[in-house]
Amino acid sequence: MAKKKKSVELSDKNINFEMDKQSIKIIRFHPTSMEVDVIVNNNGKLKMGMQTLPFAHLPKNIKKLIKPN
C-alpha cells in the first residue's frame, strides 16, 4: 500500500502571485493530490477566503519555488 505524503506548509515562505486581477498567497501544498491551498484577495480589498487550486494551474516560476519532487 502506498504511503500518504504529508502536506508541506508554505505560509512562512510568503509565496504570492497575481492571476486574473487577484492577489494569491500559497499556504499549503498537498503532494498526494497535487493541489495547493491558497488565500485569494480581490484588488487588495475583499478577501475571497481559502480555496484549493490544482498545482498545474500555477505559473511556471511559482512551480519552481514549490518543487513537488
Kinemage of the C-alpha trace (Angstrom):
@kinemage 1
@onewidth
@group {chain A} dominant
@subgroup {mainchain}
@vectorlist {calphas} color= white
{ca met a 1} P 0.000 0.000 0.000
{ca ala a 2} L 1.332 3.443 -0.933
{ca lys a 3} L 2.288 5.852 1.802
{ca lys a 4} L 0.474 9.145 2.072
{ca lys a 5} L 2.800 12.100 1.817
{ca lys a 6} L 2.240 14.837 4.352
{ca ser a 7} L 1.245 18.307 3.268
{ca val a 8} L 4.020 20.886 3.008
{ca glu a 9} L 3.440 24.145 4.894
{ca leu a 10} L 4.433 27.114 2.707
{ca ser a 11} L 2.901 30.062 4.555
{ca asp a 12} L 6.258 31.039 6.084
{ca lys a 13} L 7.844 31.402 2.600
{ca asn a 14} L 5.411 34.199 1.541
{ca ile a 15} L 4.821 32.906 -1.992
{ca asn a 16} L 2.496 35.417 -3.690
{ca phe a 17} L 1.459 35.980 -7.286
{ca glu a 18} L -1.222 37.729 -9.353
{ca met a 19} L -3.764 35.914 -11.520
{ca asp a 20} L -6.916 37.387 -13.100
{ca lys a 21} L -6.559 40.683 -11.161
{ca gln a 22} L -6.461 38.746 -7.877
{ca ser a 23} L -3.618 38.507 -5.408
{ca ile a 24} L -2.994 34.889 -4.384
{ca lys a 25} L -0.910 33.656 -1.444
{ca ile a 26} L 0.045 29.974 -1.272
{ca ile a 27} L -0.454 28.411 2.151
{ca arg a 28} L -0.027 24.634 1.801
{ca phe a 29} L 0.925 22.044 -0.833
{ca his a 30} L -0.611 18.547 -0.865
{ca pro a 31} L 1.724 16.226 -2.836
{ca thr a 32} L -0.682 13.258 -2.919
{ca ser a 33} L -3.420 15.211 -4.708
{ca met a 34} L -1.068 17.765 -6.361
{ca glu a 35} L -3.155 20.689 -5.070
{ca val a 36} L -2.332 23.878 -3.186
{ca asp a 37} L -4.366 25.717 -0.560
{ca val a 38} L -4.412 29.452 -1.267
{ca ile a 39} L -5.881 32.676 0.123
{ca val a 40} L -7.327 34.936 -2.574
{ca asn a 41} L -7.585 38.743 -2.258
{ca asn a 42} L -9.571 40.674 -4.831
{ca asn a 43} L -7.807 44.016 -5.554
{ca gly a 44} L -6.391 44.059 -2.020
{ca lys a 45} L -9.783 44.969 -0.561
{ca leu a 46} L -12.046 41.945 -0.477
{ca lys a 47} L -10.775 38.660 0.918
{ca met a 48} L -12.264 35.785 -1.039
{ca gly a 49} L -11.108 33.236 1.557
{ca met a 50} L -9.364 29.885 1.400
{ca gln a 51} L -9.516 27.960 -1.874
{ca thr a 52} L -7.843 24.942 -3.434
{ca leu a 53} L -6.105 25.150 -6.819
{ca pro a 54} L -4.536 22.384 -8.899
{ca phe a 55} L -0.753 22.550 -8.992
{ca ala a 56} L -0.832 22.505 -12.803
{ca his a 57} L -2.673 25.859 -12.916
{ca leu a 58} L 0.124 27.741 -11.152
{ca pro a 59} L 2.597 29.907 -13.100
{ca lys a 60} L 5.897 28.251 -14.014
{ca asn a 61} L 8.034 30.466 -11.760
{ca ile a 62} L 5.858 29.570 -8.745
{ca lys a 63} L 6.080 25.850 -9.513
{ca lys a 64} L 9.868 26.109 -9.344
{ca leu a 65} L 9.637 27.581 -5.830
{ca ile a 66} L 7.436 24.748 -4.541
{ca lys a 67} L 9.387 21.843 -6.145
{ca pro a 68} L 6.948 18.914 -5.765
{ca asn a 69} L 9.529 16.181 -6.476
